[in-house]
Amino acid sequence: MQFPHLFSPITINGMTLKNRAVMPPMGTGYGNSDSTVSDRLVAYLARRAQGGTGLIITEVCAVDPRGKGFPNEVGVWNDSFIPGLARIPEALHRYGAKTALQLHHAGRETFEAAAGAMPEAPSAIPSVILGQPCEAMSLERVAQVIGSFARAAGRAKAAGFDAVELHGAHGYLLNQFLSPFSNQRNDQYGGSDENRMRFVLEIVAGVRKVVGPDFPVWIRVSADELVRGGYDLDFMQKFAPRMVAAGVDAIHCSAGVYSTPGNLSVASMDTDPGFNLFRARALKSVVNVPVIGVGRINNPELADQAIARGDADLISFGRQHLTDPDFINKAHDGAFDDIRWCTACNQGCIERLSFEMKSATCSFNPECGREYKGPASKADPSQRVWVIGAGPAGLSAAMAAAARGHKVEIFEKEEKPGGQLLSASRPPHKAVFMDWVTWALHQLKKSSTPVHCQHTVNKEEIKQRRPDAVIIACGAYPVTAPIPGFDSKMVADARDVLTGKVELVSPVVILGAGYVGMETADYLLAKGIAVTVLEMQPFPPVGKLTAHGYWLHKRIKDAGGRLIFGAQVLDIEAGDVRYRQNDAERVVESAAMIVTAMGAKSENSLEDVLKELAIPFRTVGDAKTPRRILEAIHEGHKAGEGI
């Protein structure tokens, strides 16, 4: 076996796992509006168990309605929830997976609309990120919540779960009591390290008393909060043995809180895989129970090496489970070309849930969250389907249509397939985006779907060959602007810069500070080229709250890049870019190159041809309207399934 450490069994307080792979808790928003378990949630979790993972931990489950982090968070605060919760272990056990229920109270990291009352916390200090006022918990309320965790653990056991995990990480209530960053109490639950530990230790003891000595209980912790005024790894190394003595059977080692710079709790592509393993090793050195390592790990080889080195005993693969629910079985069987790799883009999962207030999915796996609907039916009859454009929308559409049994052909005018990903994968830390293109082309080859590159489809060809249906996925072309000097030879499009079609010279002025402009600046600065970015909007279009946005701003600043906002470009003349800012005219002088990143316009001119010829068609991705990779892949998939 290629990964003997990852695929060896392990036992945690009598619970034996078939391998060391863990699916950690990840919020989905799939619960029902009354906080009960939905068909959607059961199907989603069962699909991951089917993929071969040894241990699956549910997403957050509220032990008290006031502890809910979002409106449809699954509840476990009274016995009426037990029958619905029991559906989860029943479904997962069919595939040989063990499952733990994660017990949660959000504390101050929630809204009144979700909690049903003002959020509660150790101290009345609002969340740094959410800004939501909160109420300091009384001693009576502290005792009530300790009891709520204990009773919730008993319900999890009654529902057939194999274990429970206490959520003591990421700035939620247990973490808040531990931290001087959020706990400024002056009673027995605050002040000294000993007092700040008390709340968690009493919860562990209360849970252990209810579930008995032979039921696995562990805790997820942020080993280091990584915020000014918070606790650090030294504190957690002192605390970990205390938790074990109180009754914890394992420790799940995460990092960071809501306001940690760069959102390391759900690290983006900008962070190295396995970045947190040294903290797991540090905890493992002070306890004699298994430690679960986590931190942007998607590769079974990295996981196996980490276990072999003694960094951790088990490894959590989080978002990789969203992207490819079968990757553990594929790794076991050596089918690496078939693994669809997570890029840590965060668009479909954490950002969609946190910023868009929508249920989670995966940018690269449009079936994530739709498992309860079942597979699409086979085509009857099979049709000849043309997909025009081999970018993410087109490749996704072709795979979905081919899977239904259609005879699909793909046409791409450029030399290589990939569309916008050819340029989007060039900035620092984004090469992983081409992994999806490689995977998609492998799947299409297996279905004998041809990809014709350097082939521009025109009206005459469509008229002669008359496909039964067409999916237009031609993408978009760069927007130009009526700026004097815009047609200068010094002006180049960002995509041409990123794909090496133009020679790089310094210094550069970039017009536009959206993601394309910012990532192009990042790319050029990494090559030692001086960059000034001019943006018409008064505020950054790319915010710093997302992990990728934070790291983009940081790298550009650290490399000496200039970002100028509220700048309306007036003209370009001999390398001088004149702009107006705050009613004053200014000039960026002596640029050797001006790079445009001012948006894009859809290329969908074939729609008129297909209407004229009465050939059914669907337009997807940027050809419909320029957006993110999530919309491109999901729209393409939906179009391919719908023909």
C-alpha positions in Angstrom: 0.0 0.0 0.0 1.4 3.4 -1.0 0.2 5.2 2.2 0.6 2.6 5.0 0.4 5.2 7.8 -2.7 7.0 6.6 -4.5 3.7 5.9 -3.7 2.0 9.2 -6.4 1.6 11.8 -6.4 3.5 15.1 -8.5 3.2 18.3 -9.7 6.2 20.4 -11.2 5.0 23.7 -12.7 1.8 22.2 -13.7 3.3 18.9 -11.7 1.8 16.1 -11.3 3.7 12.8 -10.5 1.9 9.6 -8.0 4.6 8.6 -6.5 7.9 9.9 -8.5 10.2 7.5 -10.9 12.6 9.1 -13.5 14.9 7.7 -13.6 17.8 10.1 -16.6 19.9 10.9 -17.5 22.4 8.1 -20.5 24.6 8.2 -22.9 24.0 5.3 -26.2 25.6 6.1 -28.0 22.4 5.1 -30.1 22.1 8.3 -33.8 22.8 8.2 -35.2 26.1 9.3 -36.3 24.6 12.6 -32.7 23.4 13.3 -33.5 19.7 12.6 -31.5 17.4 10.3 -32.5 17.6 6.6 -32.5 15.0 3.9 -29.9 17.3 2.2 -27.5 17.1 5.1 -27.8 13.3 5.5 -27.2 12.7 1.8 -24.2 15.1 1.8 -22.5 13.4 4.8 -23.3 9.9 3.5 -21.7 10.7 0.2 -18.5 11.5 2.0 -18.7 8.3 4.1 -19.1 6.4 0.8 -15.8 7.8 -0.3 -13.9 5.9 2.3 -13.1 8.3 5.1 -12.7 6.7 8.5 -14.1 9.4 10.7 -16.7 12.1 9.8 -17.4 14.9 12.3 -20.6 16.8 11.8 -20.7 20.5 11.4 -21.5 22.7 14.4 -24.6 21.6 16.4 -26.0 24.1 18.9 -26.3 23.0 22.5 -28.5 26.0 23.3 -30.6 28.1 20.9 -28.8 31.2 22.1 -25.5 29.6 20.9 -26.6 29.3 17.3 -24.1 30.8 14.8 -26.5 31.0 11.9 -30.3 30.6 11.6 -30.5 27.0 10.4 -27.7 25.6 12.5 -28.6 22.0 13.6 -29.8 21.8 17.2 -29.2 19.3 20.0 -30.6 21.3 22.9 -33.6 19.0 23.7 -34.6 15.4 23.3 -36.9 16.2 20.3 -33.8 16.4 18.1 -32.7 12.9 18.8 -34.7 11.0 16.1 -33.5 13.4 13.4 -29.9 13.3 14.5 -30.0 9.5 14.6 -30.4 9.5 10.8 -26.7 10.6 10.5 -24.9 7.7 12.2 -27.4 5.3 10.6 -26.5 6.5 7.1 -22.7 6.8 7.7 -22.4 3.4 9.4 -23.6 1.7 6.2 -20.2 2.6 4.6 -18.0 1.7 7.6 -17.4 5.2 8.8 -17.5 6.4 12.4 -19.1 9.7 13.2 -18.9 12.3 15.9 -21.3 15.1 16.7 -19.7 18.5 17.2 -21.1 20.4 20.2 -21.1 24.2 19.7 -22.0 27.5 21.3 -21.0 30.6 19.2 -20.8 33.0 22.1 -20.2 36.5 20.7 -19.5 35.3 17.2 -23.1 35.4 16.0 -26.0 37.7 15.4 -29.2 38.4 17.4 -31.2 37.2 14.4 -29.6 33.7 14.7 -29.4 33.5 18.5 -32.9 34.8 19.2 -31.5 37.2 21.8 -28.5 39.3 22.4 -25.4 37.0 22.0 -23.7 36.0 25.3 -20.0 35.8 26.1 -17.6 35.7 29.0 -17.4 39.5 28.9 -19.4 42.2 27.1 -16.8 42.7 24.4 -18.2 42.7 20.9 -16.8 40.5 18.2 -14.0 42.3 16.4 -15.3 41.2 13.0 -19.0 41.2 13.5 -19.3 44.2 15.8 -22.4 42.6 17.4 -22.9 43.8 21.0 -23.0 40.9 23.5 -23.9 40.3 27.1 -21.6 39.0 29.8 -22.8 35.7 31.2 -23.8 35.5 34.8 -22.5 32.7 37.0 -26.0 31.1 36.8 -25.9 31.3 33.0 -22.4 29.8 33.0 -23.6 26.8 35.0 -26.6 26.4 32.7 -24.4 26.3 29.6 -22.1 23.8 31.2 -25.1 21.6 31.8 -26.3 22.2 28.2 -23.0 20.7 26.8 -23.3 17.7 29.1 -26.9 17.0 28.2 -26.2 17.5 24.5 -23.5 14.9 24.7 -25.9 12.4 26.2 -28.3 13.1 23.4 -25.6 12.4 20.8 -24.8 9.1 22.4 -28.6 8.2 22.5 -28.8 9.1 18.8 -26.1 6.5 17.9 -23.1 8.7 17.4 -19.8 7.1 18.0 -18.3 10.1 19.8 -18.6 13.9 20.4 -16.3 16.7 19.7 -16.4 19.9 21.8 -15.9 23.0 19.7 -13.2 24.9 21.6 -11.6 26.7 18.6 -12.0 29.6 16.2 -13.2 32.2 18.7 -16.4 30.5 19.8 -17.6 30.4 23.4 -15.1 27.9 24.8 -12.3 29.6 23.1 -13.6 33.0 24.3 -13.4 31.8 28.0 -9.8 30.6 27.5 -8.6 33.9 25.9 -7.5 37.2 27.6 -8.5 38.7 24.2 -12.2 38.0 25.0 -12.3 37.1 28.7 -11.9 40.0 31.1 -13.9 38.5 34.0 -12.7 39.0 37.6 -14.5 36.0 39.1 -13.5 32.3 39.2 -13.8 32.1 35.3 -11.5 34.9 34.5 -8.2 36.6 35.2 -5.5 34.0 35.7 -4.7 31.1 33.3 -6.2 28.7 35.9 -9.5 30.6 36.0 -9.8 31.0 32.3 -9.3 27.2 31.9 -12.1 26.4 34.4 -15.1 26.7 32.0 -13.7 24.3 29.5 -12.5 21.8 32.1 -15.9 21.8 33.8 -17.6 21.2 30.5 -15.3 18.2 29.8 -16.0 16.8 33.3 -19.7 17.3 32.9 -19.8 15.6 29.5 -17.7 12.7 30.8 -20.0 12.2 33.7 -23.1 12.0 31.4 -21.6 9.7 28.7 -19.6 7.5 30.9 -15.9 6.4 30.8 -16.1 4.4 27.5 -17.5 6.9 25.1 -15.0 8.9 23.0 -14.9 12.6 23.8 -12.4 15.1 22.3 -12.0 18.8 21.8 -11.1 21.0 18.8 -8.8 23.8 19.8 -7.1 26.7 18.3 -3.5 25.9 19.4 -2.6 29.6 18.9 -5.1 32.4 18.5 -2.6 34.4 16.4 -4.1 37.7 17.5 -2.6 40.4 19.7 -3.8 39.9 23.3 -4.8 36.3 22.7 -3.2 33.1 24.1 -0.4 31.4 22.3 1.0 27.9 21.7 2.8 27.9 25.1 -0.5 28.4 26.9 -2.2 25.5 24.9 0.7 23.2 25.7 0.1 23.8 29.4 -3.6 23.4 29.0 -3.7 20.3 26.9 -2.6 17.9 29.7 -5.2 19.4 31.9 -8.0 18.6 29.4 -6.7 15.0 29.1 -6.8 14.7 32.9 -10.4 16.0 32.9 -11.5 13.3 30.4 -10.6 14.3 26.8 -9.6 11.3 24.6 -8.1 13.2 21.7 -7.2 16.8 20.6 -8.1 18.3 17.2 -5.5 20.9 16.6 -6.6 23.9 14.6 -5.4 27.6 14.7 -6.8 31.1 14.7 -10.0 33.0 15.5 -12.4 35.1 13.5 -10.1 38.2 13.6 -6.8 36.3 12.9 -5.1 38.1 9.9 -5.5 36.0 6.8 -8.3 33.8 8.3 -6.0 30.9 9.0 -8.9 28.9 10.5 -9.9 28.3 6.8 -6.6 29.0 5.1 -6.7 30.1 1.5 -4.4 29.1 -1.4 -2.0 31.7 -0.2 -1.0 29.5 2.8 1.3 26.5 2.5 -0.4 23.1 2.8 0.2 21.6 6.3 1.2 25.0 7.7 -0.3 24.1 11.1 1.3 20.7 11.6 4.1 21.9 13.8 1.5 23.0 16.3 -0.1 19.5 16.3 3.3 18.1 17.0 3.8 20.5 19.8 0.6 19.4 21.5 1.4 15.7 20.8 4.6 16.2 22.7 2.8 17.0 25.9 -0.2 14.5 25.9 -0.6 10.8 25.6 -3.8 10.8 23.5 -4.2 11.0 19.7 -3.8 14.4 18.1 -5.7 15.2 14.9 -3.7 17.5 12.6 -5.5 20.0 10.3 -4.5 23.0 8.1 -5.1 23.2 4.4 -4.2 19.5 3.9 -5.6 17.9 0.7 -2.8 15.5 -0.3 -2.8 12.0 1.0 1.0 11.9 0.6 1.5 14.9 2.8 -0.9 13.3 5.3 1.0 10.0 5.3 4.3 11.7 5.8 3.0 13.8 8.7 1.7 10.7 10.5 5.0 8.9 9.8 7.0 11.9 11.2 4.9 11.9 14.4 3.3 15.3 13.7 -0.1 13.9 14.3 -2.0 10.6 14.7 -4.8 11.4 12.3 -5.2 14.0 9.6 -8.3 16.2 8.8 -8.9 16.8 5.1 -11.6 19.5 5.2 -12.5 21.2 1.9 -10.9 18.4 -0.1 -14.0 16.3 1.0 -16.2 19.0 -0.7 -14.2 19.0 -3.9 -13.9 15.2 -4.3 -15.9 13.0 -1.8 -14.2 9.9 -3.3 -10.6 11.0 -2.9 -9.7 8.7 0.0 -10.8 5.6 -2.0 -9.0 6.9 -5.1 -5.8 7.4 -3.1 -6.1 3.9 -1.6 -6.5 2.5 -5.1 -3.7 4.6 -6.7 -6.1 6.5 -9.0 -4.4 9.9 -8.5 -5.3 11.2 -12.0 -8.9 10.9 -11.0 -8.7 13.0 -7.9 -10.2 16.5 -8.2 -8.0 18.6 -6.0 -9.2 21.4 -3.7 -7.6 24.7 -4.6 -8.5 26.4 -1.3 -10.2 29.2 -3.3 -12.9 29.5 -0.5 -15.5 30.9 -2.9 -18.0 28.2 -2.6 -17.6 27.1 1.0 -16.7 29.5 3.8 -17.1 32.8 1.9 -20.4 31.8 0.4 -21.7 30.8 3.9 -20.2 33.8 5.8 -20.4 36.7 3.3 -23.3 35.7 1.0 -25.4 34.0 3.7 -26.1 31.1 1.4 -25.6 27.4 1.9 -22.1 26.1 1.2 -21.0 24.2 -2.0 -17.7 23.8 -3.8 -16.6 26.0 -6.8 -15.1 23.0 -8.5 -17.7 20.4 -7.6 -21.2 21.5 -8.6 -22.7 18.3 -7.1 -21.7 19.3 -3.5 -24.9 20.0 -1.6 -27.0 18.5 -4.3 -26.5 14.8 -3.4 -30.0 14.4 -2.2 -31.3 15.1 -5.7 -29.6 12.0 -7.1 -27.7 11.7 -10.3 -29.0 13.1 -13.6 -30.9 10.7 -15.8 -29.4 9.2 -18.9 -30.2 11.0 -22.1 -32.9 9.4 -24.3 -32.3 9.9 -27.1 -28.6 10.8 -27.1 -27.9 14.1 -29.0 -25.0 15.6 -30.8 -24.0 18.5 -28.5 -21.4 21.1 -29.3 -19.7 23.1 -26.6 -18.1 26.2 -27.9 -15.3 27.3 -25.6 -13.0 25.1 -23.4 -12.8 27.4 -20.4 -14.2 26.3 -17.0 -17.8 26.7 -18.0 -17.4 24.8 -21.3 -15.4 21.9 -19.8 -17.9 21.6 -17.0 -20.8 21.5 -19.4 -19.1 18.9 -21.6 -18.4 16.6 -18.7 -22.0 16.8 -17.5 -23.5 16.3 -21.0 -21.1 13.4 -21.7 -22.0 11.7 -18.4 -25.6 11.7 -19.5 -24.7 9.8 -22.7 -24.7 12.7 -25.2 -22.1 12.8 -28.1 -20.2 15.9 -27.2 -17.6 17.9 -29.1 -15.7 20.9 -27.7 -14.3 23.7 -29.9 -11.7 26.2 -28.6 -10.3 29.0 -30.6 -7.1 29.3 -28.6 -4.1 26.9 -28.7 -4.8 25.3 -25.3 -8.0 24.6 -23.3 -8.5 26.4 -20.0 -10.0 29.7 -20.9 -9.5 32.3 -18.2 -7.7 29.8 -16.0 -4.7 30.0 -18.3 -4.1 33.5 -17.0 -5.8 33.2 -13.6 -3.4 30.4 -12.6 -0.2 32.5 -13.2 -0.2 34.8 -10.2 1.6 33.6 -7.0 -0.1 30.7 -5.2 -2.7 30.1 -8.0 -1.0 27.4 -10.1 -3.4 25.0 -8.4 -6.2 26.3 -10.6 -4.8 24.4 -13.6 -5.1 21.2 -11.6 -8.8 21.3 -12.3 -8.2 21.8 -16.0 -5.9 18.8 -16.1 -8.5 16.7 -14.1 -11.3 17.8 -16.4 -9.4 16.9 -19.6 -8.6 13.5 -18.1 -12.3 12.9 -17.5 -13.2 14.0 -21.0 -10.6 11.7 -22.5 -12.1 8.8 -20.5 -15.5 9.6 -22.1 -13.9 9.9 -25.6 -15.0 13.6 -25.8 -12.8 15.4 -28.4 -11.4 18.9 -27.7 -10.7 20.8 -30.9 -8.3 23.6 -30.2 -7.4 26.5 -32.6 -10.9 25.9 -34.1 -13.2 28.9 -34.4 -16.8 27.9 -35.1 -18.7 30.1 -37.6 -22.1 30.2 -39.0 -21.3 28.2 -42.1 -19.9 25.3 -40.1 -22.9 25.2 -37.8 -25.2 25.4 -40.8 -23.5 22.5 -42.6 -23.1 20.1 -39.6 -26.2 21.2 -37.6 -25.6 19.9 -34.1 -28.7 19.0 -32.1 -27.8 21.5 -29.3 -25.1 24.0 -28.5 -23.7 25.3 -25.3 -22.1 28.7 -25.8 -19.1 29.1 -23.4 -17.0 31.5 -25.3 -16.0 33.6 -22.3 -15.5 37.3 -22.4 -13.1 39.8 -23.9 -11.4 42.8 -22.2 -13.2 46.1 -21.9 -11.6 49.1 -23.5 -12.1 52.7 -22.4 -12.4 56.0 -24.3 -9.2 57.3 -22.8 -6.8 59.3 -25.1 -3.7 57.2 -25.6 -5.4 53.9 -24.8 -4.4 52.5 -28.2 -0.7 53.1 -27.5 1.7 50.2 -28.1 2.6 50.6 -24.4 -0.8 49.4 -23.4 -1.4 45.7 -22.9 -4.2 43.6 -21.5 -3.6 41.8 -18.1 -4.3 38.4 -19.6 -1.7 38.8 -22.2 0.8 39.9 -19.5 0.0 36.9 -17.4 0.3 34.4 -20.2 3.6 35.7 -21.5 2.3 37.2 -24.7 4.0 40.5 -24.0 7.6 41.3 -22.8 7.7 42.5 -19.2 9.3 45.9 -18.6 9.4 48.1 -15.5 7.8 50.2 -14.1 4.2 49.3 -14.8 0.9 51.1 -14.2 -2.1 48.9 -13.9 -5.6 50.3 -14.6 -8.1 48.6 -12.3 -7.8 47.1 -8.8 -10.3 44.2 -9.1 -9.0 40.7 -8.7 -7.4 40.7 -12.1 -5.6 43.9 -11.5 -4.5 43.0 -8.0 -3.3 39.6 -9.0 -1.5 41.0 -12.0 0.3 43.4 -9.6 1.1 40.5 -7.4 2.6 38.6 -10.3 4.7 41.5 -11.6 6.0 42.5 -8.1 7.1 38.9 -7.6 9.2 39.3 -10.7 10.8 42.5 -9.3 8.8 44.9 -11.5 7.7 48.2 -9.9 3.9 48.6 -10.0 1.4 51.4 -9.4 -2.3 50.4 -9.5 -4.9 53.1 -10.3 -8.5 52.4 -9.3 -11.5 54.6 -10.1 -13.5 53.4 -7.1 -12.8 55.3 -3.8 -12.5 52.0 -1.9 -10.7 48.7 -2.7 -12.9 46.4 -4.9 -10.9 43.5 -3.3 -11.6 43.6 0.4 -9.3 42.4 3.2 -11.9 40.3 5.0 -11.4 37.3 2.7 -8.2 35.4 3.2 -7.1 35.8 -0.4 -7.9 39.5 -0.4 -5.9 40.0 2.9 -2.8 38.2 1.5 -3.0 40.1 -1.8 -3.0 43.5 -0.1 -0.2 42.4 2.2 2.1 41.0 -0.5 1.6 44.1 -2.7 2.3 46.4 0.2 5.3 44.4 1.4 6.7 44.4 -2.2 6.4 48.2 -2.5 3.4 48.3 -4.8 1.3 51.5 -4.8 -2.5 51.3 -4.7 -4.2 54.6 -5.6 -8.0 54.7 -5.2 -10.5 57.3 -6.4 -8.3 57.8 -9.5 -10.1 58.7 -12.7 -7.7 58.2 -15.6 -7.7 61.2 -18.0 -5.1 60.3 -20.7 -2.0 58.3 -21.5 0.9 60.1 -23.2 4.4 58.7 -23.7 4.3 56.6 -20.5 2.7 59.3 -18.4 -0.7 58.4 -17.0 -2.7 61.5 -15.9 -5.6 61.0 -13.5 -7.9 63.1 -11.4 -8.2 62.4 -7.6 -10.1 64.6 -5.2 -10.6 67.3 -7.8 -6.9 67.5 -8.4 -5.0 66.3 -11.4 -2.0 64.1 -10.8 0.5 62.1 -13.0 2.2 58.8 -12.7 5.3 59.5 -14.8 7.5 57.4 -17.0 5.7 54.1 -17.1 7.3 51.5 -19.4 4.0 49.6 -19.7 0.4 50.3 -19.0 -1.7 47.2 -18.2 -5.5 47.2 -18.4 -7.6 45.3 -16.0 -10.9 47.2 -16.3 -13.3 44.4 -16.6 -14.7 42.2 -19.4 -17.6 42.0 -21.8 -19.4 38.7 -22.7 -18.6 37.0 -26.1 -22.0 35.6 -27.1 -22.3 36.7 -30.8 -23.2 33.1 -31.9 -26.6 33.4 -30.1 -28.0 35.3 -33.1 -26.7 32.6 -35.5 -28.3 29.8 -33.5 -31.6 31.6 -33.2 -31.6 32.1 -36.9 -30.9 28.4 -37.5 -33.4 27.3 -34.9 -30.8 25.2 -33.0 -31.4 25.0 -29.2 -28.6 26.6 -27.2 -27.7 27.6 -23.7 -25.2 30.4 -22.8 -23.1 29.9 -19.7 -20.2 31.4 -17.7 -18.6 34.6 -18.7 -20.4 34.4 -22.1 -23.6 35.0 -20.1 -22.1 37.6 -17.9 -18.5 37.8 -16.4 -18.3 36.4 -12.9 -16.3 34.0 -10.8 -15.1 30.5 -11.5 -17.9 29.2 -9.2 -20.6 30.5 -11.4 -18.8 29.3 -14.6 -18.4 25.7 -13.5 -21.9 25.4 -11.9 -23.7 27.0 -14.8 -21.8 24.8 -17.3 -22.7 21.7 -15.3 -26.4 22.7 -15.1 -26.5 23.3 -18.8 -24.9 19.9 -19.6 -27.3 18.1 -17.3 -30.3 20.0 -18.7 -29.9 19.0 -22.4 
